[in-house]
Structures are given as C-alpha cells and as structure tokens.
Amino acid sequence: MQWETVIGLEIHAQLSSQSKIFSGSAIAFGAEPNTQANAVDLGMPGVLPVLNKAVLAMAVKFGLATGAQIGRTSVFARKNYFYPDLPKGYQISQMDLPIVGPGEVEITLEDGSSKIVRLTRAHLEEDAGKSLHEDYSGMSGIDLNRAGTPLLEIVSEPDMRSAKEAVAYARTIHSLVRYIGICDGNMQEGSFRCDANVSVRLKGEEEYGTRTEIKNVNSFRFLERAINFEVERQIDVLEAGKSVVQETRLYDADLDETRSMRSKEEANDYRYFPDPDLLPVVIDDAFIDSLRSTLPELPAARRARFISELGLSAEDAGTLTADRELADYFEAAMCGGKVKAKLAANWVIVELTGRLNKENLSLADSPVDAGALGQLLQRISDNTISGKIAKQVFDAMWAGEGSADEIIEAKGLVQITDTSAIEAMCDEVIAANPSQVEQYRGGKDKLLGFFVGQVMKASGGKANPAQLNEILRKKLQG
C-alpha cells in the first residue's frame, strides 16, 4: 500500500523581552527555582495582568516578515485546564482573534528545490511552569520561573509531506526569528520548541487521516527521528486493520520511539473565553509601519542577493544566510569588495566554522574577528602569501600571536613571486630527478604533482603556486 505522510508543525518561540508577557518578572535562564515568579505569575487574588508592549511588537515583526495578515484587533482568551505547573488553572492565550493571521514561508529542500509552506496563524500566549521529577524521591517539584514567559506559537498548515520537509521548515522559522531579533532560538534552554502533528493517508486520498501530536521536541535531529518513527508506527497500525488513536505522544530519544502521553484535546475541551482582565488589543498602521522600518534584510532575500550579485553557489549562500551573525561576518570579511566573495565564503564556511565547531565555540567567541580575517584574505588576494601559508597564519592568529601582517613579517612568510628564483629551483629539481622527467615526458602527467611538491619543499612552501605550475609545465615539456 502506498502511504502519504501529512505533517503540520506548531512552534513555540520564546520572545526575547526583558520581562514576562503580563508582569515585570525577569525571564533570565538558569535562575534558582521560584525566584522569578511574582504575584501576577502565581495568579494571586486581586492582581491584574498588563500586556508587555515589546512582546506585541515582536509578534507584529514576525507577521511582517512572513507576509501575514496583521490583526488590527486581537483578543486574549483563557485556555482552561488543570495541571500542577499552571498556577492560575488557565493559560492566557489567543483563540478567535490572534495577532498574526495567514502567511507563508519558502523553504529550501536538500535537492535545492523550494516549497511554500502556509502559516495558519501566530498567536501570543504565556508559558506554564515546569514540573521537576529527577531530584525528588516519589515526588515532583514545581518551578514557576517560566510561568508567564512570553511565547509566540507559530502554527503551520499541514503542508509538509516528509520529516525532512518538516525539519527544513523548522530550520527556516528558527533562522527567521533569530534574524529579526525576536527569539534567541536556543533549543537546549527551551526557547524554541516544536510540536509535530502527524498523520498518514493512502496516496490519492483528499481526506486527512487521524493525527497524533508529538510534544516538545527540542532538536532538529530528534524532530526528524520522531516523525519518521511515528509515521512507521501509524502505517503498521493501519495495515494491521486497526485505527490510529488521536492522542498526544512524547518522543523518547534514548529508545528512539514515541509513546502515548494523553488523549488529544480539542479546542472545546479547554472552554476558551475572552479574558475579562485584558481589553482587546488595537493597533494602527503607524505602529505597524514603524516596525516594518526596523526589519533587516531577511534570509531569503539575502540568499538570493548572495547568489545573483556575489556569484555564490546556492549551497554556500544557504549556509551563510542560515545565521544572521555568520552572514554579517562573511560580508565584513569581504572588506568592502577588496576580497572576492568566493574566497571569503570558502574561508568562513570551511576554516572558520570548522575551527569553531572543533573547539565548541560560538561565532561571538571567535578569536579572529571579521576584519582580521579580511586582512588575511587580502594577503592571499595580492599574492603576498599562498593559500597554504595562509592556513599557518590563521593558526597563529587564532592563538593570539597578532594580526596577519604582523605574523607574516615576523615569520618571514612572504610568498616568492620572483620568476627567476622559481625557475632556478625548478631547474635544480628537474636535474636531480631525470627518471621522473623521462616518465612525465612519456605520458605520466600525474608526476607533475611530484615536481611541484619538490620545488615547494625547496622554497619552504613560499613559491607562488600558479607561477610554479606554469614554469614547471614549460620546462618539463622540454
């Protein structure tokens, strides 16, 4: 039987405000339990919530970045359910009138093709607290520091047809919210979490199958694995003649499986109604236009510019623009056009990020800033040093030994470009290896690499590679 996968994602992005959505409590990660929850967060009698305007602005910026409808009037509602880490007995969210309506994002797939994924809505809501089970024998602890933390829940249409498409979409949203500065995207700290709604149906059918929801997946790798497991599980259930149960499931990374958590609630189970303590939020065109003017060049536009104007490959452009800080670094390393885009891209993608990953450093912690790398690349461009020697210089810069120019001068690494000096070294190597010369002239062209290596050794690696290759070819051809 031929099955088709249908996936929609609900992404919870924690907004990068200084305080909570309805109170002045801090939201810093890692604070001692229950030290960042005030009377409003705890739902104490007589307290009233007050909307954080910065949170509203961030939601509008997301709507503008996705070409979505912006709700000129939005309403907060109470979502009623009982759970130990929900102190009020309800969560303030949005239901019928969200701040952001339908929009869309374009995702790029592994084969280079693109696809549009529609957004249903994005609404503001407060986070719940957190139940802690590890440190208490037979009991659970409740930490309410997260209670009231501002979230933007981004809901997609069920437009994705594979786990890889879902991951591509999640990565696109992750990049976008970081680009526009509304979320730090830290998945380890819970700032960016995904719920996946997964179902299967026979190919050709229009009606959706019964879906399950996989809750709170906090890495792209786990998201792909969780969806793939759930798809196979549902297919096995259906092919056994049984029915898929609509439910909420958790993904267990250690066992690489999903397991049932609770039956899936419907909207009416939560008894939504407008929050009587919060007035409808009304925004005007002036407010929206003021936010539109603050938007940076978005990832898709920047990627297209890198391809069309700078001549980068789609793969390199995609890698560089996936992270705003990396794209900024790359453009700064070009030093206003003094360094060719391809050269800068290669060094940023391969040498810089490779070293950062190896040493588990963030770009902000790089010992070599963009200007310093740009100076090194200029020395390659003007033939002061070769690409090979540049790697030695980069190592020294990383170790804090100085700037590129200082290291090149101190170590005497200036490239040999004197044609007569290179010719003399070539003549010596050719004279010392008559057997290899005869074989080369007999058709073994690959021996050119041997001669290049010998001359490079004689020059201490300083001979200009382009000149060396040209001179050797002429001399070896006799």
C-alpha positions in Angstrom: 0.0 0.0 0.0 1.3 3.5 -0.9 1.0 5.9 2.0 1.4 9.6 2.1 2.6 11.5 5.2 0.9 14.7 6.3 2.7 17.0 8.8 1.9 20.3 10.4 4.1 22.0 13.0 3.3 24.1 16.0 6.4 26.0 17.0 6.7 27.8 20.4 9.3 30.6 20.1 10.2 32.3 23.4 10.2 36.1 22.8 13.4 38.0 23.7 11.8 40.5 26.0 13.3 41.6 29.3 10.3 40.6 31.3 7.2 38.4 31.2 4.2 38.9 29.0 1.9 40.1 31.7 4.2 41.0 34.6 7.5 42.6 35.4 9.2 39.4 36.4 12.6 38.6 34.8 12.9 35.7 32.4 16.6 35.0 32.6 17.5 31.3 32.1 19.1 29.4 35.0 17.7 31.3 38.0 17.1 29.5 41.2 13.6 27.8 41.2 10.7 30.1 42.0 12.8 33.3 42.3 11.3 34.8 39.1 7.6 34.5 39.7 5.6 37.3 41.3 2.0 37.6 42.4 0.7 38.1 38.9 2.5 35.0 37.6 1.2 33.0 40.5 -2.4 34.1 39.9 -2.9 35.5 43.4 -6.3 37.1 44.2 -6.7 40.7 43.2 -3.8 41.0 40.8 -4.3 42.1 37.2 -2.2 41.3 34.1 -0.7 44.1 32.0 0.4 43.4 28.4 4.1 43.9 27.6 4.2 46.2 24.6 7.6 44.8 23.5 6.1 41.4 23.1 3.3 42.7 20.9 5.8 44.5 18.7 7.8 41.2 18.3 4.7 39.3 17.1 3.9 42.0 14.6 7.5 41.9 13.2 7.1 38.2 12.7 3.9 38.7 10.8 5.5 41.3 8.6 8.5 39.0 7.9 6.1 36.3 6.7 3.8 38.5 4.6 1.0 37.6 7.0 -2.2 39.4 7.9 -1.7 41.5 11.0 -4.7 41.5 13.3 -5.6 45.2 13.9 -7.7 43.9 16.8 -6.6 40.9 18.7 -8.1 39.3 21.8 -6.6 37.3 24.7 -8.5 34.3 25.9 -8.3 32.0 28.9 -7.5 28.4 28.0 -8.7 26.4 30.9 -7.0 23.2 32.1 -5.7 21.9 35.4 -2.0 20.9 35.8 0.3 21.3 38.8 2.6 23.8 37.0 -0.2 26.0 35.8 -0.9 28.1 39.0 -4.0 30.0 37.7 -5.8 27.0 36.4 -5.8 28.6 33.0 -3.3 29.8 30.5 -3.7 33.2 28.8 -3.5 32.7 25.1 -5.4 33.8 21.9 -8.1 31.9 20.1 -10.5 33.5 17.7 -8.6 36.8 17.0 -4.9 36.2 17.0 -2.3 38.9 16.5 -1.0 37.3 13.2 -3.2 35.7 10.6 -2.4 33.6 7.5 1.1 34.0 5.9 3.7 31.8 4.3 7.3 30.9 4.2 9.5 29.4 1.5 11.7 26.5 2.5 14.7 25.1 0.6 15.0 21.3 0.4 18.1 19.1 0.3 17.9 18.8 -3.5 17.9 22.6 -3.9 14.2 22.8 -4.8 11.9 25.1 -2.9 8.4 24.8 -1.5 5.9 27.2 0.1 4.5 26.3 3.5 1.4 28.2 4.6 1.1 29.6 8.0 -2.3 29.4 9.6 -1.6 31.9 12.4 0.8 33.0 15.1 -0.6 34.0 18.5 0.8 35.3 21.8 0.5 33.3 24.9 2.1 32.8 28.3 4.2 29.7 29.2 3.4 27.4 32.1 5.8 26.5 34.8 7.9 23.3 34.9 7.5 20.0 36.8 10.7 18.5 38.0 10.9 14.8 38.7 14.6 13.8 38.9 15.6 15.1 42.3 12.6 14.1 44.4 12.1 10.5 45.5 8.5 9.6 44.7 7.5 13.3 44.4 7.6 16.1 41.9 8.9 19.7 42.3 7.2 22.7 40.7 9.4 25.6 39.4 7.2 28.5 38.3 10.0 30.7 36.9 8.8 30.0 33.4 5.1 30.8 34.3 4.2 33.9 32.3 7.2 33.7 29.9 6.1 35.2 26.6 5.7 32.8 23.7 4.7 33.2 20.1 3.0 30.0 18.9 3.5 29.7 15.1 1.0 27.2 13.5 1.5 25.9 10.0 -0.9 24.3 7.6 -0.4 20.5 7.1 1.6 21.2 4.0 4.7 19.0 4.7 5.0 15.5 3.3 8.1 14.2 4.9 10.2 14.5 8.1 12.9 16.2 6.0 10.5 18.9 4.8 9.3 19.4 8.4 12.9 19.9 9.5 13.6 22.3 6.6 10.5 24.3 7.7 11.5 24.3 11.4 15.1 25.5 10.4 13.6 28.2 8.3 11.4 29.6 11.1 14.4 29.2 13.5 16.6 31.3 11.3 13.8 33.9 10.7 13.0 34.6 14.3 16.7 35.0 15.1 17.2 37.3 12.1 14.5 39.7 13.2 15.7 39.5 16.8 12.6 38.2 18.5 13.9 34.9 19.8 17.4 33.6 20.6 16.5 30.2 19.2 18.3 28.3 22.0 16.7 24.9 21.8 18.7 23.5 24.7 17.2 26.1 27.0 13.7 25.6 25.7 13.5 28.9 23.8 12.4 27.2 20.6 10.3 24.0 20.8 8.3 22.1 18.2 5.1 20.1 18.4 4.5 17.9 15.3 1.0 16.9 14.1 1.5 13.7 12.1 -0.9 11.6 10.1 -0.8 9.3 7.1 -3.3 8.6 4.3 -3.4 6.5 1.2 -1.9 8.3 -1.8 -4.6 10.0 -3.8 -7.0 10.5 -0.9 -8.1 14.0 -0.1 -9.3 13.4 3.5 -6.7 13.6 6.2 -6.0 10.6 8.4 -6.3 10.7 12.2 -3.4 12.7 13.6 -1.2 12.4 16.7 0.7 15.3 18.2 4.3 14.8 19.3 5.0 17.3 22.0 8.0 19.5 22.8 10.7 18.2 20.5 13.8 20.3 21.2 16.3 19.5 18.4 16.0 19.2 14.6 17.6 15.7 14.7 15.1 14.5 17.2 12.3 16.1 15.2 13.2 14.1 12.1 13.6 10.8 14.0 10.4 11.3 16.0 8.3 11.9 12.9 9.8 9.0 11.0 9.1 6.7 13.9 5.5 7.9 14.2 4.9 7.6 10.5 6.0 4.0 10.6 4.0 3.3 13.7 0.8 4.6 12.2 1.3 2.7 9.0 1.8 -0.5 10.9 -1.4 0.2 12.9 -3.4 0.8 9.8 -2.0 -2.1 7.8 -2.9 -4.4 10.8 -6.6 -3.3 10.3 -6.7 -1.1 13.4 -7.4 2.6 13.8 -4.9 5.3 14.8 -6.0 7.0 18.1 -5.9 10.7 18.2 -3.6 11.5 21.1 -0.6 13.4 22.4 2.7 11.5 22.4 6.2 12.1 23.7 9.4 11.3 21.9 11.9 9.2 23.9 15.4 9.9 22.3 17.1 7.1 24.2 14.7 4.5 22.9 14.1 6.3 19.6 10.3 5.9 19.8 7.2 7.9 20.6 4.9 6.8 23.4 1.4 7.8 24.5 1.1 10.7 26.9 -2.7 11.6 26.9 -5.7 11.7 24.7 -5.6 14.6 22.4 -7.8 17.5 23.5 -10.0 19.6 21.1 -10.4 23.3 21.4 -13.8 23.0 23.1 -12.2 20.9 25.9 -10.4 24.0 27.0 -13.5 26.1 27.3 -11.9 29.1 25.8 -13.5 32.5 26.6 -12.2 36.1 26.3 -10.1 37.1 29.4 -12.1 39.6 31.3 -9.0 41.2 32.8 -7.5 42.1 29.4 -9.0 44.6 26.9 -8.8 43.8 23.1 -5.5 45.0 21.7 -6.0 47.6 18.9 -3.0 48.6 16.7 -2.9 51.1 13.8 -1.0 51.5 10.6 1.5 53.9 12.2 2.6 51.2 14.7 2.9 48.6 12.0 4.9 50.9 9.7 7.3 51.8 12.5 8.1 48.1 13.0 8.3 47.4 9.2 11.1 50.0 9.0 13.2 48.1 11.6 13.2 44.8 9.7 16.6 43.7 8.4 17.2 42.1 5.0 15.5 38.7 5.5 17.2 35.3 4.9 15.6 34.5 1.6 16.3 37.9 0.1 19.9 37.8 1.4 20.4 34.4 0.0 19.1 35.5 -3.4 21.4 38.5 -3.3 24.5 36.4 -2.5 23.7 34.2 -5.5 22.8 36.9 -8.0 25.2 39.7 -7.0 28.1 37.9 -5.4 28.1 34.8 -7.6 28.0 32.3 -4.7 26.5 28.8 -5.2 23.1 28.2 -3.8 24.6 25.8 -1.2 27.2 28.4 0.0 24.6 31.2 0.1 22.2 29.0 2.1 24.9 28.0 4.6 25.9 31.6 5.1 22.5 33.1 5.4 21.1 30.5 7.8 22.5 32.5 10.6 22.4 36.3 10.6 25.7 36.7 12.5 27.5 34.4 10.1 26.2 36.3 7.1 27.2 39.6 8.7 30.7 38.2 9.4 31.1 37.0 5.9 30.2 40.4 4.4 32.5 42.2 6.8 35.3 39.8 5.8 35.0 40.9 2.2 36.3 44.3 3.4 34.1 46.4 1.1 34.9 44.3 -2.0 38.6 44.0 -1.5 38.2 40.3 -1.1 36.4 38.1 -3.6 33.1 36.6 -2.4 34.1 33.0 -3.2 37.4 33.3 -1.3 35.7 34.8 1.7 32.9 32.2 1.6 35.3 29.3 1.5 37.3 30.6 4.5 34.2 31.4 6.6 32.4 28.1 5.8 35.4 25.8 5.9 38.2 27.2 8.0 36.3 29.5 10.5 33.2 27.4 11.2 35.3 24.2 11.2 37.6 25.6 13.9 34.6 26.9 15.9 32.9 23.6 15.8 36.1 21.7 16.7 36.6 23.9 19.8 32.8 24.1 20.6 32.9 27.9 20.3 30.2 30.3 19.2 30.9 32.9 16.5 30.8 35.6 19.1 33.7 33.9 20.9 35.9 33.6 17.8 39.5 34.8 18.5 39.6 36.0 14.9 37.1 38.7 14.1 35.8 39.5 10.6 38.2 42.4 10.0 41.2 40.3 11.0 40.2 37.5 8.6 39.6 40.0 5.9 43.2 41.3 6.2 44.5 37.8 5.9 42.4 37.2 2.8 43.7 40.4 1.2 47.2 39.0 1.6 46.1 35.9 -0.4 44.5 38.1 -3.0 47.5 40.3 -3.5 49.8 37.2 -3.7 51.8 38.2 -0.5 51.1 34.6 0.7 49.7 31.4 -0.7 46.5 29.8 0.5 48.6 27.1 2.1 50.7 29.5 4.1 47.5 31.5 4.9 46.4 28.5 7.0 49.6 28.7 9.1 49.0 32.4 9.6 45.4 31.7 10.5 46.5 29.2 13.2 48.9 31.8 14.6 46.1 34.5 14.6 43.8 32.0 16.4 46.5 31.5 19.0 46.6 35.3 19.6 50.1 35.9 18.0 49.0 39.1 16.3 47.5 40.3 13.0 48.0 38.7 9.7 50.6 41.3 8.6 52.5 41.1 11.9 52.7 37.3 11.7 53.7 37.2 8.0 56.5 39.7 8.7 57.7 38.1 12.0 57.8 34.6 10.5 59.2 35.6 7.1 56.3 34.0 5.2 56.1 36.4 2.2 55.5 34.4 -1.0 58.2 34.1 -3.6 57.0 35.6 -6.8 60.4 36.3 -8.4 60.2 34.3 -11.7 64.0 33.8 -12.0 64.2 32.4 -8.4 61.4 29.9 -9.1 63.0 28.9 -12.4 66.3 28.2 -10.6 64.6 25.9 -8.1 62.7 24.1 -10.9 65.9 23.6 -12.8 67.6 22.0 -9.7 64.6 19.7 -9.1 64.4 18.6 -12.7 68.2 18.0 -12.9 68.0 15.9 -9.7 65.2 13.6 -11.0 66.0 12.5 -14.6 64.0 9.3 -14.3 60.8 11.1 -13.3 61.3 13.6 -16.1 61.5 10.8 -18.6 58.3 9.2 -17.2 56.5 12.5 -17.3 57.5 13.1 -20.9 56.4 9.6 -21.6 52.9 10.4 -20.7 52.7 10.2 -16.8 51.2 13.6 -16.4 50.3 12.9 -12.7 54.0 13.2 -11.9 53.6 17.0 -12.2 52.4 16.9 -8.5 55.7 15.2 -7.5 57.7 18.0 -9.1 55.5 20.7 -7.6 56.0 19.1 -4.2 59.8 19.0 -4.5 60.0 22.7 -5.5 57.6 23.7 -2.7 59.8 21.8 -0.3 62.9 23.6 -1.6 61.2 27.0 -1.3 59.9 26.3 2.2 56.4 26.4 0.9 56.7 30.0 -0.3 56.8 29.7 -4.1 53.7 31.1 -5.8 51.7 28.1 -6.8 50.3 29.5 -10.1 53.7 30.7 -11.3 55.3 27.4 -10.2 52.9 25.2 -12.1 53.2 27.3 -15.3 57.0 27.3 -15.2 57.3 23.6 -14.4 55.0 22.6 -17.3 57.0 24.6 -19.7 60.3 23.2 -18.5 59.1 19.6 -18.3 57.7 19.7 -21.8 61.3 20.3 -22.8 
